[in-house]
Amino acid sequence: MRCIPEEPEFGEGQLAEKAVWTALKASLPDDAVLAHSVQLRDGRNEYEIDLLVLWPGLGMAAIEVKGGQVSIAEGQWYQSDRNQKRKIQSPVAQSQSSLHALKNWLENQLGSRVSSRCVYMVSLPYTDVRSDWTMAGCPRALILDQTENKSPAELVRRAIENEGGGAAPLAPAFLERIVRQLSGNLDPDVGTSHNPQEDEDAQDLLTERQSVLLQATRSLPRIRFAGGAGSGKTWLAVEKARLLSRQGKRVGLFCYNKGLGQYLQDRVSTWRQAKPVFTGEFHEYVRGLGVPDGSGQDYFDVEMPRMLKELAAKMEPHERLDAVIVDEAQDFAPLWWDALLACTKDPDGGEVYAFMDDRQDVYRRWGGATADLAFGPTATFVPIHIDDNLRNTRKIAETLKPFAGEHFTPRGSTGLPVRVVDCPTDQALGVADDCVDALIAEGWANNQIALLTTKDRHPIHLDFYERNATEDYWREFHAGDAEFYGHVLGFKGLERSVVVLCVNGFKDMERAAEQLYVGLSRARSLLVVVGDSKLLEEAGGRELKAALSRTQVWKPAPQAP
């Protein structure tokens, strides 16, 4: 069994720690790791974990050791030795705080959220604790007393399984990454390791700097912000809504699809000051005004905007909007624009801001009319071009550049290599699932990963769809507690750190290039493309084939059940 350090030096006041260390070393399995005196800093606060157990396939346990006779009276902990009885801080609270500090430190060091099961424990090697003892915030299972410390491994295992937080077992590959950090070795491989979280923080900073565009154009009432995937359009749309709302204006912040609508609502919900009078899907805005529900494409494209326009003619001035902001504006039907502007105080000259990418017209329902910059509804708007790609690393940006236009300019860091898994189309879904499992085993947190399909839905996605549980589906995505399974058409405007793009076919090859463009551009740190190389070339052309030839060929290792 590995120990860090291999032979700790226990001082005169650490006899209890030595006793527990010896017992753990004798009873833990050979593939476990045992560390002593793990020093941590979390902000300005300093912490120490007396003993840390890393158990592959299971989880982690941070153990606070207290020697002497330990007792509790009226919630106050005491420690007694031969000379005195003194008050001490709750060792449970100490262990809990140290575990939180460890998780924060690991996430900062490794750039991955710690989703492995973790538990905090207290070892009292010279104190007997009744089997029925309990205390608020501390189940008996988290205490190892004098008897239990003689062979503690099994009790540690049970505590991790039954009391630990976190959803996943500790993957062996992730354990190795933790060990390298704890060991502090000056290993060249560690020195050149890549930190995706650092890249994403830098990408966020670049995106926020785009606010200069809003300041530079503040006197223009109608603007078409046109930019490629990852250029920060959604961030700009939300920021524009915030600035106008703080000016006391009645603002509507709109989009087309439900996933993006929920994201916009989540962003706005955190504001303490003025908010838009409406945020979300255009359809929901119309329904909220009293337009009756309907079904069918003709209803949504023609009848619904007609009824909205009729209703708008009867609106009172205080009900009308001062400004309209539309994200992913290329998805709006032409008649929606007329109806929406009819709801404003000044339909002909009021403030309207469209954030769009004419190369992401994936729905193709209106013959590209909205994205028509010569005759479409935004043709008279002042064009502001956003050419910089800020969301993706350069490695990812290189794969989507064939779709993004000549002015597309990657600004991110180099990043991790894009991975490609070549497989038959009818096997792509199963292989993509294997990729998710392998990525989690590598140490990526499950909530960092999205699996997106290009044709048929993933079974987990399909289950939500068949149960008509769309609200729950998107609520789970935005909660960020697990991996996400979706379709590229529903993921426009959204992102995750890792995207497994499962190219399991296309319903319409004429729309395949746009779907690939969306799918390839959703990952911030790592992109994995799964599918048949010939189909990818047919859909994306020779330029995509050339871009993918510079990627890393990957075969995900099968994971033990």
C-alpha positions as CSV (number, residue, x, y, z in Angstrom):
1,M,0.0,0.0,0.0
2,R,1.2,3.5,-0.8
3,C,1.8,6.0,2.0
4,I,2.4,9.8,1.8
5,P,5.0,10.2,3.1
6,E,6.3,6.7,2.9
7,E,7.5,6.8,6.6
8,P,5.9,9.7,8.5
9,E,7.8,11.2,11.5
10,F,5.4,11.2,14.4
11,G,6.3,13.7,17.1
12,E,5.9,13.2,20.9
13,G,2.4,14.7,20.7
14,Q,1.3,12.5,17.8
15,L,1.1,9.1,19.4
16,A,-2.6,8.9,18.7
17,E,-2.1,9.6,15.1
18,K,0.6,7.0,14.9
19,A,-1.6,4.4,16.4
20,V,-4.4,5.1,13.9
21,W,-2.0,5.3,11.0
22,T,-0.6,1.9,11.9
23,A,-4.0,0.3,12.2
24,L,-5.2,1.7,8.9
25,K,-2.0,0.7,7.2
26,A,-2.5,-2.9,8.4
27,S,-6.1,-3.1,7.4
28,L,-6.6,-1.1,4.2
29,P,-6.4,-2.9,0.8
30,D,-3.1,-2.8,-1.1
31,D,-4.4,-0.4,-3.8
32,A,-5.5,2.3,-1.2
33,V,-3.4,5.4,-0.5
34,L,-2.9,6.7,3.1
35,A,-1.6,10.2,3.7
36,H,-0.5,11.9,6.9
37,S,-0.8,15.5,7.9
38,V,-2.2,17.0,4.7
39,Q,-1.7,20.7,5.0
40,L,-4.2,22.9,3.1
41,R,-5.0,26.6,2.5
42,D,-8.4,27.7,1.4
43,G,-8.2,31.5,0.9
44,R,-6.5,32.8,4.0
45,N,-7.6,29.9,6.2
46,E,-5.3,27.0,7.0
47,Y,-6.4,23.4,7.6
48,E,-4.8,20.1,8.3
49,I,-6.2,16.6,7.7
50,D,-4.5,14.3,10.2
51,L,-5.1,11.2,8.1
52,L,-6.5,11.0,4.5
53,V,-7.7,7.7,3.0
54,L,-8.0,7.4,-0.8
55,W,-9.8,4.2,-1.7
56,P,-10.0,3.5,-5.5
57,G,-13.4,2.4,-6.6
58,L,-14.9,3.7,-3.4
59,G,-14.0,7.3,-2.2
60,M,-12.1,9.4,0.2
61,A,-12.1,9.8,4.0
62,A,-10.6,12.7,6.0
63,I,-10.0,11.6,9.5
64,E,-9.4,14.0,12.5
65,V,-7.6,12.2,15.4
66,K,-8.0,13.1,19.0
67,G,-5.9,11.4,21.7
68,G,-6.5,11.2,25.4
69,Q,-10.0,10.9,26.9
70,V,-12.6,12.8,24.9
71,S,-15.9,13.9,26.3
72,I,-18.8,16.2,25.5
73,A,-21.0,18.2,27.9
74,E,-23.8,20.5,26.7
75,G,-22.4,20.5,23.2
76,Q,-18.8,21.4,24.4
77,W,-16.0,19.0,23.5
78,Y,-13.3,18.3,26.1
79,Q,-10.0,16.5,25.9
80,S,-8.3,15.1,29.0
81,D,-4.8,13.8,29.6
82,R,-2.8,13.0,32.8
83,N,-2.5,16.6,33.7
84,Q,-5.7,18.5,32.8
85,K,-9.1,18.6,31.1
86,R,-9.4,21.4,28.5
87,K,-12.0,22.6,26.0
88,I,-11.4,21.8,22.4
89,Q,-13.0,22.7,19.1
90,S,-15.4,20.1,17.8
91,P,-13.2,17.5,16.0
92,V,-16.3,16.8,13.8
93,A,-16.3,20.5,12.6
94,Q,-12.6,20.4,12.1
95,S,-12.8,17.3,10.0
96,Q,-15.7,18.6,8.0
97,S,-14.0,22.0,7.3
98,S,-10.7,20.2,6.3
99,L,-12.6,18.0,3.9
100,H,-14.3,21.0,2.3
101,A,-10.9,22.7,2.0
102,L,-9.4,19.6,0.4
103,K,-12.2,19.5,-2.2
104,N,-11.8,23.2,-3.0
105,W,-8.0,22.8,-3.4
106,L,-8.3,19.8,-5.6
107,E,-10.8,21.5,-7.9
108,N,-8.5,24.5,-8.2
109,Q,-5.5,22.3,-8.9
110,L,-7.0,19.8,-11.2
111,G,-9.6,21.9,-13.0
112,S,-12.3,19.2,-12.3
113,R,-15.2,19.2,-9.9
114,V,-14.8,16.5,-7.2
115,S,-17.8,14.3,-7.6
116,S,-16.3,11.3,-5.9
117,R,-17.8,10.1,-2.6
118,C,-16.1,11.9,0.4
119,V,-16.7,11.6,4.1
120,Y,-15.3,13.3,7.2
121,M,-14.6,11.2,10.3
122,V,-13.2,11.4,13.8
123,S,-10.9,8.8,15.4
124,L,-10.7,8.6,19.2
125,P,-8.2,5.8,19.8
126,Y,-8.2,6.0,23.6
127,T,-11.9,6.8,24.2
128,D,-14.9,4.4,24.3
129,V,-18.1,5.6,22.6
130,R,-21.5,3.9,23.1
131,S,-22.9,2.2,20.1
132,D,-26.1,4.1,20.4
133,W,-24.5,7.5,20.8
134,T,-25.5,10.2,18.4
135,M,-25.1,14.0,18.0
136,A,-26.6,16.5,15.6
137,G,-24.5,16.6,12.5
138,C,-22.5,13.5,13.5
139,P,-23.9,10.0,13.0
140,R,-22.2,7.3,15.2
141,A,-20.8,5.8,12.0
142,L,-18.5,8.8,11.6
143,I,-16.7,8.0,14.9
144,L,-14.0,5.4,15.4
145,D,-13.6,4.7,19.1
146,Q,-10.9,2.7,21.0
147,T,-12.2,-0.7,20.0
148,E,-13.0,0.1,16.4
149,N,-9.6,1.7,15.8
150,K,-7.9,-1.7,16.1
151,S,-9.1,-2.7,12.6
152,P,-10.7,0.4,11.1
153,A,-10.7,-0.2,7.4
154,E,-14.1,-1.9,7.1
155,L,-15.7,0.9,9.2
156,V,-14.1,3.5,7.0
157,R,-15.5,1.8,3.9
158,R,-19.0,1.7,5.3
159,A,-18.8,5.4,6.3
160,I,-17.8,6.4,2.7
161,E,-20.5,4.3,1.2
162,N,-23.4,5.2,3.6
163,E,-22.5,8.7,4.9
164,G,-20.3,10.2,2.2
165,G,-21.3,13.0,-0.1
166,G,-20.8,12.8,-3.8
167,A,-22.4,10.6,-6.5
168,A,-19.5,8.6,-8.0
169,P,-16.8,6.2,-6.7
170,L,-13.3,7.4,-6.7
171,A,-11.9,6.5,-10.2
172,P,-8.4,5.1,-10.1
173,A,-7.2,7.6,-12.8
174,F,-8.5,10.5,-10.7
175,L,-6.9,9.0,-7.6
176,E,-3.5,9.1,-9.4
177,R,-4.1,12.8,-10.2
178,I,-4.8,13.5,-6.6
179,V,-1.7,11.6,-5.5
180,R,0.5,13.6,-7.8
181,Q,-0.7,16.8,-6.2
182,L,-0.4,15.5,-2.6
183,S,3.1,14.1,-3.2
184,G,4.4,17.4,-4.4
185,N,6.9,15.7,-6.8
186,L,8.6,18.0,-9.3
187,D,7.5,15.6,-12.1
188,P,7.9,17.1,-15.6
189,D,4.6,15.4,-16.6
190,V,2.9,17.3,-13.8
191,G,4.6,20.5,-14.6
192,T,3.3,20.5,-18.2
193,S,-0.2,19.3,-17.3
194,H,-3.2,21.2,-18.6
195,N,-5.7,22.9,-16.3
196,P,-9.0,23.3,-18.2
197,Q,-10.5,25.4,-15.4
198,E,-7.8,28.0,-15.8
199,D,-8.6,28.1,-19.6
200,E,-12.3,28.5,-18.9
201,D,-11.7,31.3,-16.4
202,A,-9.6,33.1,-19.0
203,Q,-12.4,32.5,-21.6
204,D,-14.9,34.1,-19.2
205,L,-12.7,37.2,-18.8
206,L,-12.3,37.6,-22.6
207,T,-16.1,37.4,-22.9
208,E,-16.7,40.0,-20.3
209,R,-14.3,42.3,-22.1
210,Q,-16.8,42.3,-25.0
211,S,-18.9,44.7,-23.0
212,V,-16.9,47.5,-24.7
213,L,-19.1,46.8,-27.7
214,L,-22.2,47.7,-25.8
215,Q,-20.6,51.0,-24.6
216,A,-19.4,51.9,-28.0
217,T,-22.8,51.3,-29.6
218,R,-25.0,52.7,-26.8
219,S,-26.4,55.5,-29.0
220,L,-27.6,53.1,-31.8
221,P,-31.2,52.0,-31.3
222,R,-31.3,49.1,-33.7
223,I,-28.3,46.8,-34.0
224,R,-27.6,43.4,-35.5
225,F,-24.7,41.8,-33.6
226,A,-23.5,39.1,-35.9
227,G,-20.9,36.6,-34.7
228,G,-19.8,33.0,-34.9
229,A,-20.3,30.3,-32.3
230,G,-18.5,31.1,-29.1
231,S,-18.2,34.8,-29.7
232,G,-20.0,35.8,-26.5
233,K,-23.4,36.9,-28.1
234,T,-25.5,35.4,-25.3
235,W,-23.4,37.1,-22.7
236,L,-23.8,40.4,-24.5
237,A,-27.5,39.9,-24.9
238,V,-28.0,39.4,-21.2
239,E,-25.7,42.3,-20.3
240,K,-27.6,44.6,-22.7
241,A,-30.8,43.6,-21.0
242,R,-29.3,44.4,-17.6
243,L,-28.1,47.9,-18.7
244,L,-31.4,48.8,-20.3
245,S,-33.4,47.5,-17.3
246,R,-31.3,49.6,-14.9
247,Q,-32.3,52.6,-16.9
248,G,-35.9,52.0,-16.0
249,K,-36.9,50.6,-19.4
250,R,-39.4,47.9,-20.0
251,V,-37.3,45.2,-21.6
252,G,-38.1,41.9,-23.2
253,L,-35.3,39.3,-23.6
254,F,-36.3,36.6,-26.0
255,C,-35.1,33.4,-27.6
256,Y,-36.5,30.5,-29.5
257,N,-35.6,27.3,-27.7
258,K,-36.5,26.1,-24.2
259,G,-33.0,25.3,-23.0
260,L,-31.6,28.7,-23.8
261,G,-34.7,30.3,-22.4
262,Q,-34.2,28.6,-19.1
263,Y,-30.6,29.6,-19.1
264,L,-31.5,33.3,-19.7
265,Q,-34.1,33.1,-16.8
266,D,-31.5,31.7,-14.5
267,R,-29.1,34.5,-15.3
268,V,-31.7,37.2,-14.8
269,S,-33.0,35.6,-11.5
270,T,-29.8,36.5,-9.7
271,W,-30.1,40.2,-10.3
272,R,-31.0,42.3,-7.3
273,Q,-31.9,45.4,-9.2
274,A,-34.3,46.0,-12.1
275,K,-35.0,43.0,-14.4
276,P,-36.6,42.6,-17.8
277,V,-40.4,42.4,-17.7
278,F,-40.1,39.2,-19.7
279,T,-37.2,36.7,-20.2
280,G,-37.5,33.4,-22.1
281,E,-39.1,31.8,-25.1
282,F,-41.1,34.0,-27.5
283,H,-43.9,31.4,-27.4
284,E,-44.3,31.8,-23.6
285,Y,-44.5,35.6,-23.9
286,V,-47.3,35.3,-26.4
287,R,-49.2,32.8,-24.3
288,G,-48.7,35.0,-21.2
289,L,-50.4,37.9,-23.0
290,G,-53.5,35.7,-23.6
291,V,-53.1,34.4,-27.1
292,P,-54.7,30.9,-27.1
293,D,-52.7,27.8,-27.5
294,G,-52.5,25.9,-30.8
295,S,-50.5,23.3,-32.5
296,G,-48.8,22.7,-35.9
297,Q,-46.2,24.6,-37.7
298,D,-48.7,26.9,-39.4
299,Y,-50.1,27.9,-36.0
300,F,-46.7,28.9,-34.7
301,D,-45.4,30.5,-37.8
302,V,-48.5,32.3,-39.0
303,E,-51.6,32.2,-36.8
304,M,-49.9,32.9,-33.5
305,P,-48.0,36.0,-34.7
306,R,-51.2,37.2,-36.4
307,M,-53.2,37.0,-33.1
308,L,-50.4,38.6,-31.2
309,K,-50.4,41.5,-33.6
310,E,-54.2,41.9,-33.2
311,L,-53.8,41.9,-29.4
312,A,-50.9,44.4,-29.6
313,A,-53.1,46.9,-31.3
314,K,-55.2,47.1,-28.1
315,M,-52.3,47.3,-25.6
316,E,-52.1,50.3,-23.2
317,P,-48.9,52.3,-23.4
318,H,-47.8,51.1,-19.9
319,E,-48.0,47.5,-21.2
320,R,-45.8,48.0,-24.1
321,L,-42.0,47.3,-24.3
322,D,-39.4,50.0,-24.6
323,A,-36.7,47.6,-25.9
324,V,-36.6,44.2,-27.5
325,I,-33.5,41.9,-27.3
326,V,-33.4,38.6,-29.2
327,D,-30.7,36.0,-28.7
328,E,-30.1,33.4,-31.5
329,A,-32.2,35.8,-33.6
330,Q,-31.7,33.8,-36.8
331,D,-34.2,31.3,-35.3
332,F,-37.1,33.7,-35.3
333,A,-39.8,33.4,-38.0
334,P,-40.2,36.6,-40.1
335,L,-43.8,37.2,-38.9
336,W,-42.7,37.0,-35.3
337,W,-40.6,40.1,-35.7
338,D,-43.6,42.1,-37.0
339,A,-45.8,40.9,-34.1
340,L,-43.1,41.5,-31.5
341,L,-42.4,45.0,-32.6
342,A,-46.1,45.7,-32.6
343,C,-45.9,45.2,-28.8
344,T,-43.4,48.0,-28.4
345,K,-44.0,51.7,-27.8
346,D,-42.3,52.6,-31.1
347,P,-42.6,49.8,-33.6
348,D,-40.8,51.8,-36.3
349,G,-37.9,53.3,-34.4
350,G,-37.8,51.7,-30.9
351,E,-34.8,49.9,-29.5
352,V,-34.2,46.4,-31.0
353,Y,-31.1,44.4,-30.6
354,A,-30.6,41.1,-32.5
355,F,-27.8,38.7,-31.6
356,M,-27.4,36.2,-34.4
357,D,-25.2,33.8,-36.4
358,D,-26.5,33.3,-39.9
359,R,-24.4,30.2,-40.2
360,Q,-26.4,28.5,-37.4
361,D,-29.7,28.5,-39.2
362,V,-30.2,24.9,-38.2
363,Y,-34.0,24.8,-38.4
364,R,-34.3,26.0,-42.0
365,R,-38.1,26.5,-41.6
366,W,-38.3,29.9,-43.2
367,G,-35.9,29.5,-46.1
368,G,-33.3,31.5,-44.2
369,A,-35.5,34.6,-44.4
370,T,-34.6,35.9,-40.9
371,A,-30.9,35.3,-41.5
372,D,-31.2,37.2,-44.9
373,L,-29.1,40.3,-44.2
374,A,-30.3,41.9,-47.5
375,F,-34.0,41.7,-47.2
376,G,-34.8,40.0,-43.9
377,P,-36.4,41.7,-40.8
378,T,-33.0,42.8,-39.5
379,A,-31.6,44.0,-42.8
380,T,-32.0,47.7,-41.8
381,F,-30.2,47.2,-38.5
382,V,-26.7,48.6,-38.0
383,P,-24.4,45.6,-38.3
384,I,-21.8,45.0,-35.7
385,H,-19.5,42.0,-36.4
386,I,-18.1,39.9,-33.6
387,D,-15.3,37.8,-35.1
388,D,-13.5,36.5,-32.0
389,N,-14.1,33.0,-30.7
390,L,-13.9,33.2,-26.9
391,R,-15.8,30.1,-25.7
392,N,-13.6,27.4,-27.1
393,T,-9.9,26.5,-26.8
394,R,-7.9,26.8,-30.1
395,K,-7.8,23.1,-30.6
396,I,-11.6,23.0,-30.6
397,A,-11.9,26.2,-32.6
398,E,-9.8,24.7,-35.4
399,T,-12.3,21.9,-35.9
400,L,-15.3,24.3,-36.4
401,K,-13.4,26.9,-38.4
402,P,-14.5,25.4,-41.8
403,F,-18.1,26.4,-40.9
404,A,-17.5,29.7,-39.2
405,G,-16.3,32.0,-42.1
406,E,-13.1,33.8,-43.1
407,H,-13.2,36.3,-40.3
408,F,-13.5,33.7,-37.5
409,T,-10.6,34.4,-35.1
410,P,-9.8,32.0,-32.2
411,R,-8.7,33.8,-29.0
412,G,-8.6,31.0,-26.4
413,S,-5.7,29.1,-25.1
414,T,-4.3,26.1,-27.0
415,G,-6.1,23.6,-24.8
416,L,-6.4,19.8,-24.9
417,P,-6.4,17.9,-28.2
418,V,-9.7,17.1,-29.8
419,R,-10.4,13.4,-29.7
420,V,-12.0,11.4,-32.5
421,V,-13.5,8.0,-32.2
422,D,-14.1,6.4,-35.7
423,C,-16.9,3.9,-35.6
424,P,-19.9,2.8,-37.7
425,T,-22.9,5.1,-37.5
426,D,-25.2,2.4,-36.0
427,Q,-22.7,1.9,-33.2
428,A,-22.0,5.6,-32.4
429,L,-24.5,5.9,-29.6
430,G,-23.1,2.9,-27.6
431,V,-19.5,4.1,-28.2
432,A,-20.4,7.6,-27.1
433,D,-21.7,6.1,-23.8
434,D,-18.4,4.4,-23.4
435,C,-16.7,7.7,-23.9
436,V,-18.7,9.3,-21.1
437,D,-17.7,6.5,-18.7
438,A,-14.1,6.7,-19.7
439,L,-14.0,10.5,-19.2
440,I,-15.5,10.1,-15.7
441,A,-12.8,7.5,-15.0
442,E,-10.2,10.0,-16.1
443,G,-11.4,12.4,-13.5
444,W,-13.8,14.6,-15.3
445,A,-16.8,15.3,-13.1
446,N,-20.0,13.9,-14.6
447,N,-21.7,17.4,-14.5
448,Q,-19.0,18.7,-16.8
449,I,-20.0,16.4,-19.6
450,A,-22.7,16.7,-22.3
451,L,-23.5,14.0,-24.9
452,L,-25.1,15.4,-27.9
453,T,-26.6,13.4,-30.8
454,T,-27.2,14.6,-34.4
455,K,-30.2,12.3,-35.3
456,D,-32.0,10.0,-32.9
457,R,-32.2,11.0,-29.2
458,H,-30.2,9.3,-26.6
459,P,-32.4,6.8,-24.6
460,I,-32.2,9.0,-21.5
461,H,-33.2,12.1,-23.5
462,L,-36.0,10.1,-25.3
463,D,-37.4,9.0,-21.9
464,F,-38.0,12.7,-20.9
465,Y,-39.5,13.4,-24.3
466,E,-41.9,10.5,-24.2
467,R,-43.0,11.4,-20.7
468,N,-43.6,15.0,-21.8
469,A,-41.2,16.1,-19.0
470,T,-39.5,18.9,-20.8
471,E,-39.5,21.2,-17.8
472,D,-37.8,18.5,-15.6
473,Y,-35.3,17.8,-18.4
474,W,-34.0,21.3,-18.6
475,R,-34.3,21.9,-14.9
476,E,-31.9,18.9,-14.4
477,F,-29.5,20.4,-17.0
478,H,-29.3,23.8,-15.4
479,A,-29.0,22.3,-11.9
480,G,-25.7,20.8,-13.2
481,D,-25.7,17.7,-11.0
482,A,-25.1,15.0,-13.6
483,E,-24.0,14.4,-17.2
484,F,-26.4,15.7,-19.8
485,Y,-27.9,13.9,-22.8
486,G,-29.3,16.1,-25.6
487,H,-29.6,16.9,-29.3
488,V,-27.6,19.5,-31.1
489,L,-30.8,21.3,-32.2
490,G,-31.8,21.9,-28.5
491,F,-28.4,22.9,-27.3
492,K,-27.9,26.1,-29.3
493,G,-26.6,28.9,-27.1
494,L,-25.5,26.4,-24.4
495,E,-22.2,24.9,-23.4
496,R,-20.4,22.4,-21.2
497,S,-16.7,21.9,-20.4
498,V,-16.7,18.5,-22.2
499,V,-18.9,17.6,-25.1
500,V,-19.2,14.1,-26.7
501,L,-20.6,14.8,-30.1
502,C,-22.3,11.6,-31.2
503,V,-22.8,11.7,-35.0
504,N,-25.4,9.0,-35.2
505,G,-26.7,10.1,-38.6
506,F,-28.7,13.1,-40.0
507,K,-32.4,13.3,-40.9
508,D,-31.6,15.9,-43.6
509,M,-28.1,16.0,-45.1
510,E,-28.8,19.6,-46.3
511,R,-28.8,20.7,-42.7
512,A,-25.9,18.4,-41.6
513,A,-23.2,21.1,-41.9
514,E,-25.2,23.5,-39.6
515,Q,-25.8,20.8,-37.1
516,L,-22.1,19.9,-37.0
517,Y,-21.2,23.5,-36.6
518,V,-23.4,23.8,-33.5
519,G,-22.3,20.5,-32.1
520,L,-18.5,21.1,-32.5
521,S,-18.8,24.5,-30.9
522,R,-20.5,23.6,-27.6
523,A,-17.4,22.3,-25.7
524,R,-15.2,24.7,-23.7
525,S,-12.3,22.5,-22.8
526,L,-12.5,19.1,-24.4
527,L,-14.3,17.9,-27.5
528,V,-14.8,14.2,-28.4
529,V,-16.3,13.4,-31.9
530,V,-17.8,10.0,-32.3
531,G,-18.9,8.7,-35.7
532,D,-18.1,7.4,-39.1
533,S,-15.3,9.3,-40.8
534,K,-16.9,9.0,-44.2
535,L,-20.2,10.5,-43.0
536,L,-18.3,13.3,-41.3
537,E,-16.5,14.1,-44.5
538,E,-19.8,14.0,-46.5
539,A,-21.5,16.3,-44.1
540,G,-18.6,18.7,-43.3
541,G,-16.5,18.6,-46.5
542,R,-12.8,18.2,-47.1
543,E,-12.0,21.1,-44.7
544,L,-13.5,19.3,-41.8
545,K,-11.8,16.1,-42.8
546,A,-8.5,18.0,-42.8
547,A,-9.2,19.5,-39.4
548,L,-10.1,16.2,-37.9
549,S,-6.9,14.6,-39.3
550,R,-5.0,16.8,-36.9
551,T,-6.9,15.5,-33.9
552,Q,-6.1,12.7,-31.4
553,V,-7.4,9.2,-32.4
554,W,-9.0,7.8,-29.3
555,K,-10.3,4.5,-28.2
556,P,-12.0,4.7,-24.8
557,A,-11.0,2.0,-22.4
558,P,-13.8,-0.2,-21.3
559,Q,-14.8,0.4,-17.7
560,A,-15.5,-2.4,-15.2
561,P,-19.2,-2.8,-14.3
